[in-house]
Amino acid sequence: MRRLLIALAVLVVLLVGADIGARVIAERVVGRQIESSLHLSERPSVSLGGFPFLLHFAEGSFPSASARASRLQEQFVSFSSFVLTLRDLTFDPARVLSGSGESVRAGSGTGLATMTAAEANNALHSRGIDATVRFTDGKVVVRSPILQREIPATLDVSGRLLVVRSTDPAIPRAFSLPLPQVLAGLRFTSVHVEGSALVFRFEVGAVSLRAR
């Protein structure tokens, strides 16, 4: 009986070790794929969902994966933070273990991207738009040399454009900022002011992530 208990204890330790090892490898691979696909300067932190982990790894599928990046820049537009949740991930476990660079595929995804006022203004100026925005108390204020004063404005996303529109009836102006498509099929769905920053929501369709 004692030998059986010892054998079971050893088996549990081995399984736990294998589970931790597989998780580290899988999360590193997914992180590398996301880092490359989003052109990040460093690997994002990744957490894979699914229990038991080893079974999902052996099957080459996970129900979800979440990734966080501290900075993302694409086409003169910067985001100070980026959170991506992917669903229905599939991959070849043998190729992942061998490090052959096999792509990781996801069925869909959602996420949040945060942009500070400084990042928004840098993006506007890089596009030749002579205006600055300020975010305060959940509101947007715009200033430009052609305007006599700061004016309140609303924000909206239309396709891949951030649209800034005056709410002052005396100055009915609007301008737009192109947003980058950092992943194939990414679609911005909404934007709102949170504190002193913009928070964008987006959706992603089926996508294949591959390290370059």
C-alpha positions as CSV (number, residue, x, y, z in Angstrom):
1,M,0.0,0.0,0.0
2,R,2.8,2.4,0.9
3,R,4.5,1.7,-2.4
4,L,1.3,2.4,-4.3
5,L,0.9,5.7,-2.5
6,I,4.5,6.7,-3.3
7,A,4.0,5.7,-6.9
8,L,0.8,7.8,-7.1
9,A,2.6,10.7,-5.5
10,V,5.4,10.5,-8.0
11,L,2.9,10.3,-10.8
12,V,1.1,13.4,-9.6
13,V,4.4,15.3,-9.3
14,L,5.3,14.3,-12.9
15,L,1.9,15.3,-14.2
16,V,2.0,18.7,-12.4
17,G,5.5,19.3,-13.8
18,A,4.4,18.3,-17.3
19,D,1.4,20.6,-17.0
20,I,3.5,23.5,-16.0
21,G,6.0,22.9,-18.7
22,A,3.4,22.5,-21.4
23,R,1.7,25.7,-20.3
24,V,5.0,27.7,-20.3
25,I,5.8,26.5,-23.8
26,A,2.3,27.1,-25.2
27,E,2.0,30.6,-23.7
28,R,5.5,31.5,-25.0
29,V,4.6,30.3,-28.5
30,V,1.3,32.2,-28.6
31,G,3.0,35.3,-27.1
32,R,5.7,35.1,-29.9
33,Q,3.0,34.8,-32.6
34,I,1.1,37.8,-31.2
35,E,4.2,39.8,-30.8
36,S,5.2,39.2,-34.5
37,S,1.7,39.7,-35.9
38,L,1.1,43.0,-34.1
39,H,4.8,44.2,-34.6
40,L,5.2,44.7,-30.9
41,S,8.6,45.7,-29.4
42,E,8.3,43.0,-26.7
43,R,6.4,39.8,-26.1
44,P,3.0,40.4,-24.5
45,S,1.9,38.5,-21.4
46,V,-0.3,35.6,-22.4
47,S,-2.7,33.5,-20.4
48,L,-4.3,30.4,-21.9
49,G,-7.7,29.2,-20.7
50,G,-8.8,25.6,-20.5
51,F,-8.8,22.7,-18.0
52,P,-7.2,20.2,-17.8
53,F,-4.4,22.0,-19.6
54,L,-2.5,18.9,-20.8
55,L,-5.5,17.5,-22.5
56,H,-6.1,20.8,-24.4
57,F,-2.5,20.9,-25.3
58,A,-2.4,17.3,-26.6
59,E,-5.6,18.0,-28.6
60,G,-4.0,21.2,-30.1
61,S,-6.9,23.4,-29.0
62,F,-7.7,26.0,-26.3
63,P,-11.0,27.7,-25.7
64,S,-9.4,31.1,-25.2
65,A,-6.2,33.1,-24.8
66,S,-5.8,36.6,-23.4
67,A,-2.8,38.8,-24.2
68,R,-1.7,42.2,-22.8
69,A,0.8,44.6,-24.3
70,S,2.0,47.8,-22.8
71,R,2.4,49.6,-26.1
72,L,1.4,49.2,-29.7
73,Q,2.4,51.4,-32.6
74,E,1.3,51.1,-36.3
75,Q,1.2,53.6,-39.1
76,F,1.9,56.7,-36.9
77,V,-0.8,55.7,-34.5
78,S,0.1,54.6,-31.0
79,F,-1.9,52.9,-28.3
80,S,-0.6,53.0,-24.7
81,S,-2.1,49.6,-23.9
82,F,-3.6,46.7,-25.8
83,V,-5.7,43.8,-24.5
84,L,-6.6,41.0,-26.9
85,T,-8.8,38.0,-26.1
86,L,-8.8,35.2,-28.7
87,R,-11.3,32.3,-28.8
88,D,-11.2,28.8,-30.3
89,L,-7.4,28.5,-30.7
90,T,-6.0,25.6,-32.7
91,F,-2.4,24.5,-33.4
92,D,-0.2,21.4,-34.1
93,P,1.2,20.4,-30.6
94,A,4.1,18.5,-32.2
95,R,5.2,21.4,-34.2
96,V,4.8,23.7,-31.3
97,L,7.1,21.5,-29.1
98,S,9.6,21.3,-31.9
99,G,9.7,25.1,-32.3
100,S,9.1,24.8,-36.1
101,G,7.1,28.1,-36.2
102,E,3.7,26.6,-36.8
103,S,1.0,29.2,-36.9
104,V,-1.7,29.5,-34.2
105,R,-5.2,30.0,-35.5
106,A,-8.1,31.6,-33.7
107,G,-11.8,31.6,-34.6
108,S,-12.5,35.1,-33.3
109,G,-11.5,37.7,-30.9
110,T,-12.3,40.9,-29.0
111,G,-10.2,43.5,-27.3
112,L,-9.5,47.0,-25.9
113,A,-7.0,49.6,-27.0
114,T,-6.2,52.7,-24.9
115,M,-4.9,56.0,-26.4
116,T,-3.8,59.0,-24.4
117,A,-4.4,62.6,-25.5
118,A,-0.7,63.0,-26.3
119,E,-0.8,59.9,-28.6
120,A,-4.0,61.1,-30.2
121,N,-2.5,64.6,-30.9
122,N,0.7,63.0,-32.3
123,A,-1.4,60.9,-34.7
124,L,-3.4,64.0,-35.7
125,H,-0.3,66.1,-36.4
126,S,1.4,63.2,-38.3
127,R,-1.6,63.3,-40.6
128,G,-1.4,67.0,-41.2
129,I,-4.4,67.8,-39.0
130,D,-3.8,71.2,-37.3
131,A,-5.8,70.5,-34.2
132,T,-5.4,69.2,-30.6
133,V,-7.8,67.3,-28.4
134,R,-8.1,67.1,-24.7
135,F,-10.0,64.5,-22.7
136,T,-11.5,65.4,-19.3
137,D,-14.4,64.2,-17.2
138,G,-15.6,61.9,-20.0
139,K,-15.7,64.7,-22.5
140,V,-13.7,65.8,-25.6
141,V,-12.5,69.3,-26.2
142,V,-10.9,70.4,-29.5
143,R,-8.6,73.4,-30.1
144,S,-7.3,74.6,-33.4
145,P,-5.7,77.8,-34.7
146,I,-8.7,78.3,-37.0
147,L,-11.1,78.2,-34.1
148,Q,-11.7,81.2,-31.8
149,R,-12.0,79.0,-28.7
150,E,-12.0,75.4,-27.4
151,I,-15.1,73.6,-28.6
152,P,-16.8,70.5,-27.3
153,A,-16.9,67.5,-29.5
154,T,-18.1,63.9,-29.8
155,L,-16.2,60.8,-30.9
156,D,-17.3,57.9,-33.1
157,V,-15.6,55.1,-35.1
158,S,-16.7,54.5,-38.7
159,G,-14.9,51.6,-40.3
160,R,-11.2,52.4,-39.7
161,L,-11.7,56.1,-39.0
162,L,-11.9,57.9,-35.7
163,V,-14.4,60.8,-36.3
164,V,-14.2,63.9,-34.2
165,R,-17.2,66.1,-34.6
166,S,-18.0,69.5,-33.1
167,T,-21.2,69.8,-31.0
168,D,-21.1,73.6,-31.1
169,P,-23.8,74.6,-33.6
170,A,-21.9,77.8,-34.3
171,I,-18.8,75.8,-35.5
172,P,-20.2,72.7,-37.3
173,R,-16.8,71.1,-38.1
174,A,-15.5,67.5,-38.2
175,F,-12.3,65.7,-39.0
176,S,-11.2,62.1,-39.0
177,L,-8.1,60.1,-38.1
178,P,-7.4,56.8,-39.9
179,L,-6.9,53.9,-37.5
180,P,-4.5,51.0,-38.2
181,Q,-5.6,47.5,-39.0
182,V,-3.1,45.8,-36.7
183,L,-4.6,42.4,-37.3
184,A,-6.3,41.1,-40.5
185,G,-10.1,41.4,-40.1
186,L,-9.8,43.7,-37.1
187,R,-12.8,46.1,-36.8
188,F,-13.2,48.9,-34.3
189,T,-16.7,48.9,-32.9
190,S,-16.8,51.8,-30.4
191,V,-14.8,54.5,-28.6
192,H,-15.3,56.4,-25.4
193,V,-13.4,58.7,-23.0
194,E,-12.3,57.0,-19.8
195,G,-10.5,59.3,-17.4
196,S,-7.9,61.2,-19.6
197,A,-7.7,58.6,-22.3
198,L,-9.7,57.0,-25.2
199,V,-10.7,53.4,-24.9
200,F,-11.4,51.6,-28.2
201,R,-13.3,48.3,-28.5
202,F,-12.7,46.1,-31.4
203,E,-13.5,42.7,-32.8
204,V,-11.4,40.2,-34.8
205,G,-12.7,37.5,-37.2
206,A,-10.8,34.3,-37.9
207,V,-7.1,35.0,-37.9
208,S,-3.8,33.1,-38.3
209,L,-0.9,34.2,-36.1
210,R,2.6,33.3,-37.3
211,A,6.0,34.4,-36.1
212,R,8.2,35.9,-38.8
